[in-house]
């Protein structure tokens, strides 16, 4: 029991931190024990516990929880995402008189779910972790409950998310019944030991349901319809979190399901994922071209980045081990640059009534040159221009696909063409920042201390992963080994 508690200590710390935020807010004035401070302290302790067990692999709860380098990597990335979100959000929430304690606690519960997904050793733990991660997202999407757009987006997110969870769960149950075990490694062993061509109709149905459920979770085309409304309606800092936090966790889920449990069936699912990846990249970028609202543009951009990440899944499923490392590196790079972009939008739109239209950014380079410069860094990274993190992330994904050969090589070509399309709408924002006259009556950006710190961390992550990607690539290689 003591060994199990030590193994799951990071998970326990996050949950205890969330409870501490709620209790302290209820019994003490916020000025004495600020909820953001408590949440950040819990994240710091969690990061320390994760680092203390780096390089070790241990099993708890009879194999349901497997702690190793993969969990350390995913947990630390989740801590970074949560920390930046906690720093960026308070000024935005305070301007709208939205509580920060509930926000901080909900964010920590979502992080606990992501850690549980990364550590899951069987289907039951995997699904519980997924739901613990996504249910807080439904709450956060509707956090501005007096805003009709927020309520509409949250309802769509909740309904489609619930349907997709039911579909996924049905597929997992059929898979479990077909192979006789819920263990991820056990499923892979049973499928590998089966005679070639002996796949049953039940396995085919399970694969179809699992693929559909996962596609909803990652907002892959054609299961992406909830994304633009949920992103546009959510408070801007929460939109930034929703665009990266659940996505990273969902791709950890895909790695566990498709590249561990279902890897012996790769010949069956690789073509399907490849088609979804091509459609997701292309539609996401083409629709983003037409958007005049920056949040909706970044929502469709997020869909396109989902397609790029799926290319890594196809490469890994085709036998190229570097596909997994490319996914993990891309997830970290995308987290920093997209959180940074939404942090800039949060600074510009802190004032109640501020618009997220492109016109709201016009002339920002004259009014606030430093903020406009940071926005440019994030947009260039999202475009994939060197020497930013986005360039190395896209390069890693495309190289893995080329090395995998076959259908993955065709996907690499599609990814390159889509990256060229994406350059237009990202650079169009830069044009508005520096080459358009400011629109009169726009509220001035707010520069709160915590918001500045969040922007600084996102900028450092984006630039550091571009100038010195080697340390993270080494960490990724270690994580794959775990």
Order of alpha helices (4+ residues) and beta strands (2+ residues): alpha-alpha-alpha-beta-beta-alpha-alpha-alpha-alpha-alpha-alpha-alpha-alpha-alpha-alpha-alpha-alpha-alpha-alpha-alpha-alpha-alpha
